[in-house]
Amino acid sequence: MTNTFPQTMGQQFGRRSWAEPWKIKMVEPIRLINAEARQKAAAEAGYNTFLLRSEDVYIDLLTDSGTSAMSDRQWAGMMLGDEAYAGSRNFYNLEAAVQTYYGYKYLVPTHQGRGAEHLISQALIQPGDFIPGNMYFTTTRLHQELAGGTFVDVIIDQAHDPTSQHPFKGNIDLGKLEDLIKRVGADKIPYVSLAGTVNMAGGQPVSMANVKELRALCNRYGIKIYLDATRMAENAYFIQEREDAYAHQPIAAILKEFCSYTDGAWMSAKKDHLVNIGGWLAVNDEEVFDQARNMVVVYEGLHTYGGMSGRDMEALAIGIAEAVQDDHIHSRVGQVRYLGELLTDWNIPIVQPVGGHAIFLDAKRIYSHIPQDRFPAQTLAAELYLDSGIRAMERGVVSAGRDPETGDHRYPALELVRLTIPRRVYTQAHMDVTAEAVKAVYDNRENTRGLKMVYEPKYLRFFQARFERL
Ligand SMILES: Cc1ncc(COP(=O)(O)O)c(C=O)c1O
């Protein structure tokens, strides 16, 4: 009989283990309700994980948005909130942090990312314009459409192939972009909408080489580049890991250099920045700034708070500095990768290579017998909850919505379930439990039949749609 010793995380995968650069000071109890109660909760939620009550969830991997644990320094910052209506000192701290770490000149605070998406879309897009980008994101594209624009996907083809091992699957295909410019004319393209990392592709990064080439191409045609910087610190980690010239550069320097090739950025601070609410728009162009700063008072709040309280802005300013620390990003991306390594070792189909914020289960391959109009990814997310109280999110045909022209479902190439890892919240044991739950659902795949949609809201249907089991 061979002697099988238990192995540490690192030993399992032939490397040294890493550990989180923090220790736990406060805990929030969680509990697993029984199978019957989960069945009832799932049915009441119409098999939509967005409609579950959080207290019925055991390990919550719905999103990494606003779910991070703040540090003791951020909590201390909350006590320094200057709740003045105008000119709060916390705003100036936030402005300085964005200027220091991202390098843009002007800052407009917003309540969260979509507030900033609204402002930049309204400021720059004219009806009939085209906005090329590296794969759509739900709220980003909707704001571009509401402003009268049409989003055009110009990401490299490998991004649509969950098995491709391309190291920078978030890259823009410059050939596709130039074809679009030639077809519609540069004056119909107000900006390129560049995201780092690309959420819907599996948290995949954009390379520094790609953004440099993009800048050169856009300069030739006089087109601006605006960055969705929501997970750009994580993107910087992949550049450090995968582009030789950046191997010895700190994350903070890589982030700032990347931003220097763009004209501005919007941010959902609820991700990289380790806060529960917040966002911003930052630009270099004074005219765009004036427009956005005027609009923010209509939709968000005064231009020195934009929907955030003073204490929120202080926690955010501190979170920006914490987000770019190399040891933080290493353990954050490392935890996601650990879960991915377990599932890969067990031959469970996931998007490869593993991205920055989440594991994306490939529902198309897991449920190859369920057609896309029976919502394989929605089904998989529901089954995972029923099995173990773990909450994940559909990122497939439900999230893609309907084509405004034809009214039909959009059928994306990727039909995925996202297991999104909140920052600094869960331990390695939670990752092990999650991996075993995914395996249990995977092993039961033959007995699963799909869902029927019985209620569909007009906008961003994935948030509120309801389903019945087939
Ligand atoms: C890439 C990306 N952009 C924009 C947003 C929108 O940000 P928010 O949820 O803060 O409105 C999100 C949020 O999920 C996102 O992941």
The ligand as an ORCA input file, in Angstrom:
! r2SCAN-3c Opt
* xyz 0 1
  C     -16.266     45.422    -15.501
  C     -17.361     46.152    -14.800
  N     -17.679     47.385    -15.206
  C     -18.655     48.088    -14.615
  C     -19.391     47.565    -13.564
  C     -20.526     48.366    -12.968
  O     -20.221     48.803    -11.708
  P     -21.292     48.963    -10.516
  O     -21.836     47.610    -10.203
  O     -20.484     49.540     -9.400
  O     -22.352     49.889    -10.981
  C     -19.086     46.295    -13.105
  C     -19.865     45.719    -11.987
  O     -20.137     44.581    -11.855
  C     -18.050     45.552    -13.743
  O     -17.723     44.313    -13.353
*
